[in-house]
Amino acid sequence: MAITVEEVKEIAERWCDTLRDGETPASERAKFFLHPMPRIYIIQSGISITMEEHAALHAQFSHQILTLGDFTISQLCDEPERARAIGSLYWEAHFPDDSKPPLRCIVGEDWLFERIPSGELRYVLWLNTMHHFLEDSSVGHLEL
């Protein structure tokens, strides 16, 4: 059975929900991944971050809006069943005191997924390919 764009968007929405709620611990976010100690690779700056570092980055905001864009899916192999998903998401993050404008950007995403024996998908590799900060963004207040 091929990995579908609907499945990819469903797991991505669940992931985004963990950021929107602001309370999901890094250890719970790590369960979305196949590898027990996952990293997110940020191509634009050449770094990778742990789930704990990712959680700390997002913890500085009072609330966040994350909206998935379009994704294309390429099936990679059947054993194990893997697929690549390339797309984008809109990220808006508000600072607690509202003294700065929100951060607003389009994030390029390049993900590899594997279907585990239960039928669920897990991230195998997560690449942020770019962060395009919008003109009215508070870009100067965040290092990626």
Sequence and secondary structure as in RCSB ss.txt:
>XXXX:A:sequence
MAITVEEVKEIAERWCDTLRDGETPASERAKFFLHPMPRIYIIQSGISITMEEHAALHAQFSHQILTLGDFTISQ
LCDEPERARAIGSLYWEAHFPDDSKPPLRCIVGEDWLFERIPSGELRYVLWLNTMHHFLEDSSVGHLEL
>XXXX:A:secstr
    HHHHHHHHHHHHHHHHHS   HHHHGGGBSSSS EEEETTTTEEEEHHHHHHHHHT SEEEEEEEEEEEEE
EEETTEEEEEEEEEEEEEE TT  S  EEEEEEEEEEEEE TTS EEEEEEEEEEEEE TTS GGG   
